[in-house]
C-alpha cells in the first residue's frame, strides 16, 4: 500500500464543518438584510416617510360603504382600519360556520346509500376545487347578486327579502320603492360570503369524507347490528371517532378561509385589505400599513389555530 | 378438490340503477327531487346558452384574451413560439412513443396515445370555430396542430435512425426553448423590445404560472431541506420564512411586493411591476412546496441517510442521490396539488392591476359595449381553468398510482 492515512484539512473536520456552514449562511443573511435595511432607511429618509404612527390619528377623509362600527370620513385612520378589521372578522366568522355546515353535509352525502346523491357530492367537490376562488367570487357578485331584481320584483319570503340592494331580515317593508328592515346585509357581503362558503365547503367536504372513511367499517356494522339507525350511527358512533382525523384538517381549511377573505376587494366589500389599500394610497405609509395588515392576519391565523388546537385536545382519544 | 370461485350475481345495470336510486322510500324521494332539480337546471342552462347568451363578446376580444395589448405587428413572434412549442411537443411525443424506455419516463407515458392524438385533432378543428375566430387565425391553429402531428409521426418514423449520442441531447431542447421563448416574447437580440406591461391575457397567465412553477420547486426543496437540517440557523431560518409566508394572504404579499420592494432596493434596481409579481408568486409558492417536500422527506426512513453517510457519501451527495429521489416521489402528488393552486392563484394578479386572463375580462366588462355579458366571459374562463386544473390533477393521480406500482416496496396491486 502506497497511500497513507492523511488527516483531512481543518475545514473538513466534522467538528467545525457545521459551524463553518452556519457561519457562511449567517454572513450571507446578515449582508443581505443589512443591504436591504440600509436601502430602506435611505429611501425612507429621502422621502420623509420614516417609521411613525402619528398619521393614524389624522382624519381618514374617505367613507366606507358598509360598517358595523359607526364610521364617517372625519374619523381617524385607525378607526377606518378597525372598521375594516371588524368587517373581515364578520365575514370570516360567518364563513366558518357556513362552510362547516355545508362541507359536513356534502362530505357525509358522499356516503349516502343514494347513488345519485353520492355522485353529485363528488361532482361538486371536483368542480369547485378546480376553479379559482377569485373567478367564483366575481361570478357570484357580477352574475348572480348584481342581477337580482330590485323593488317590488325582489325575491320575497316571509320575513326575508333578497333584492339587488341587499338581503333584508326581520319584517322588511317597501318604502318608496326601497326595501327597509331592521337587519340588512349588502350584496357585496352576500357575494363574498357565498363565494367563500361554497369554495371552502368543497375542501371541508374532502376533510370530512377522509375522516369518516378512516373509521373502520366494523364500527358501522357493529352499530347496525345493535339496532342503531344509520343517522344515529353516524351521530353517535362514527362522527366522534372521525373528528380525531377531521379537526386537524379543518384547522388548515379555516386558516385558508380567513386568508382568502382578503379577496373581498374583488366583489367590492370593504374588508381590512381594501381599507389598507386605500389608506396606503392616501398616506404613502407603506411600511406601517403592511405591518398592520400582516400582523392582523397573523393574529387571526394564530387565534384560529389556538381554538382548533383546544378543540383537538377535546376530541382526541384520552389514554391513561 | 378444485376450489370454486364465490358465486357473484351481477345484477343488470338497470336493476343496479334502480337499487341505487330507489333502494328505500327516502332514497326514492331524494332521487326524484335531485333529478327534477338537475333537469330544471340543465334545461335552464341550455336555454340560456343557446338562445340568450351572446358569445360575440369573446370573438370580438379574442386577441385581447389571448395576448393582451401585445403589439399587432410583433405578434408573429408569438405564432412562431407556438409553432416551436408544437414542434417540440410533437418530437418529444413521437420519440417517447418510439422509445418508451424505463422508469419514470415509462410511468409518465399515457397508455392510449391514439386517443390523445384524436382528441387533439378534434380540439384543433372545433375550438377555433367555436370561438368564431377569423378564418386566417383558424387556419393558423390548424397548421400548428398539423405541425405537431407531423413532428410526432416523423420522430416515430425516423427517430430510431438518429444515433444514440444525438438522441441524448434532444431533451435539452426544452430549457433552450424556454430561453428562446423569453427572448421572443420580451424582445432583445435584434428584436423590438415589448415591455411586460403590454403582455396580457392567456400569455401573461401562462408565463407567470410556468415561471413560478419552474422556480418555486428548487427553492421549495432547499427550504424543506433547511427545515429538516440539524444546523439550528438553517432550520430556524427556514421555519421563520415558511411560516411567515404561509401566515399571510397572497394578495397582501403581492401588495407588499408592489409597494415596498421599491424601498428595499437602490433606486432603479427594482424590477418591473410584472416581474415583481412573478417573483412574489414564486417565493409565495416555494413555502407551500417546501411543506409538501418536507412531508416526503419525513416519509424516507432515517436509516437511508445514515447508510449513505456511513458509506462515505458527503452530505450534499447523500441528499441528492439518496434522500431526494425517494422523498420527491412521495411528495409528488402534494407538489402537483400546489402547482394547481399556483395556477389558480395567478388570477389574484388581476387585483393588483395586472392584465392576466381575469384582469383582461374585468377591463372588457368595463367597456360599455359589452355591459352585462359577465356570465358568458366568466363561464368560459371557469371552463378553461377547470380543464387545466382537472387535467393536472388527473395526470398527477395517474402518475402516483404508476409510481407506486413500480416501486419494489409497495404491494403489487
Boltz contact constraints between the chains, C-beta under 6 A:
constraints:
  - contact:
      token1: [A, 18]
      token2: [B, 231]
      max_distance: 6.0
  - contact:
      token1: [A, 22]
      token2: [B, 231]
      max_distance: 6.0
  - contact:
      token1: [A, 22]
      token2: [B, 233]
      max_distance: 6.0
  - contact:
      token1: [A, 25]
      token2: [B, 233]
      max_distance: 6.0
  - contact:
      token1: [A, 26]
      token2: [B, 233]
      max_distance: 6.0
  - contact:
      token1: [A, 36]
      token2: [B, 264]
      max_distance: 6.0
  - contact:
      token1: [A, 39]
      token2: [B, 264]
      max_distance: 6.0
  - contact:
      token1: [A, 39]
      token2: [B, 265]
      max_distance: 6.0
  - contact:
      token1: [A, 39]
      token2: [B, 266]
      max_distance: 6.0
  - contact:
      token1: [A, 40]
      token2: [B, 263]
      max_distance: 6.0
  - contact:
      token1: [A, 40]
      token2: [B, 264]
      max_distance: 6.0
  - contact:
      token1: [A, 43]
      token2: [B, 263]
      max_distance: 6.0
  - contact:
      token1: [A, 113]
      token2: [B, 23]
      max_distance: 6.0
  - contact:
      token1: [A, 113]
      token2: [B, 27]
      max_distance: 6.0
  - contact:
      token1: [A, 114]
      token2: [B, 27]
      max_distance: 6.0
  - contact:
      token1: [A, 114]
      token2: [B, 30]
      max_distance: 6.0
  - contact:
      token1: [A, 115]
      token2: [B, 20]
      max_distance: 6.0
  - contact:
      token1: [A, 115]
      token2: [B, 21]
      max_distance: 6.0
  - contact:
      token1: [A, 116]
      token2: [B, 21]
      max_distance: 6.0
  - contact:
      token1: [A, 116]
      token2: [B, 31]
      max_distance: 6.0
  - contact:
      token1: [A, 116]
      token2: [B, 34]
      max_distance: 6.0
  - contact:
      token1: [A, 117]
      token2: [B, 30]
      max_distance: 6.0
  - contact:
      token1: [A, 130]
      token2: [B, 386]
      max_distance: 6.0
  - contact:
      token1: [A, 130]
      token2: [B, 389]
      max_distance: 6.0
  - contact:
      token1: [A, 130]
      token2: [B, 390]
      max_distance: 6.0
  - contact:
      token1: [A, 131]
      token2: [B, 382]
      max_distance: 6.0
  - contact:
      token1: [A, 131]
      token2: [B, 385]
      max_distance: 6.0
  - contact:
      token1: [A, 131]
      token2: [B, 386]
      max_distance: 6.0
  - contact:
      token1: [A, 132]
      token2: [B, 344]
      max_distance: 6.0
  - contact:
      token1: [A, 132]
      token2: [B, 347]
      max_distance: 6.0
  - contact:
      token1: [A, 132]
      token2: [B, 385]
      max_distance: 6.0
  - contact:
      token1: [A, 134]
      token2: [B, 347]
      max_distance: 6.0
  - contact:
      token1: [A, 134]
      token2: [B, 348]
      max_distance: 6.0
  - contact:
      token1: [A, 135]
      token2: [B, 347]
      max_distance: 6.0
  - contact:
      token1: [A, 135]
      token2: [B, 381]
      max_distance: 6.0
  - contact:
      token1: [A, 135]
      token2: [B, 382]
      max_distance: 6.0
  - contact:
      token1: [A, 139]
      token2: [B, 378]
      max_distance: 6.0
  - contact:
      token1: [A, 142]
      token2: [B, 374]
      max_distance: 6.0
  - contact:
      token1: [A, 143]
      token2: [B, 374]
      max_distance: 6.0
  - contact:
      token1: [A, 143]
      token2: [B, 375]
      max_distance: 6.0
  - contact:
      token1: [A, 259]
      token2: [B, 249]
      max_distance: 6.0
  - contact:
      token1: [A, 262]
      token2: [B, 249]
      max_distance: 6.0
  - contact:
      token1: [A, 262]
      token2: [B, 251]
      max_distance: 6.0
  - contact:
      token1: [A, 286]
      token2: [B, 259]
      max_distance: 6.0
  - contact:
      token1: [A, 286]
      token2: [B, 260]
      max_distance: 6.0
  - contact:
      token1: [A, 290]
      token2: [B, 256]
      max_distance: 6.0
  - contact:
      token1: [A, 293]
      token2: [B, 252]
      max_distance: 6.0
  - contact:
      token1: [A, 294]
      token2: [B, 248]
      max_distance: 6.0
  - contact:
      token1: [A, 297]
      token2: [B, 248]
      max_distance: 6.0
  - contact:
      token1: [A, 297]
      token2: [B, 249]
      max_distance: 6.0
  - contact:
      token1: [A, 298]
      token2: [B, 247]
      max_distance: 6.0
  - contact:
      token1: [A, 301]
      token2: [B, 247]
      max_distance: 6.0
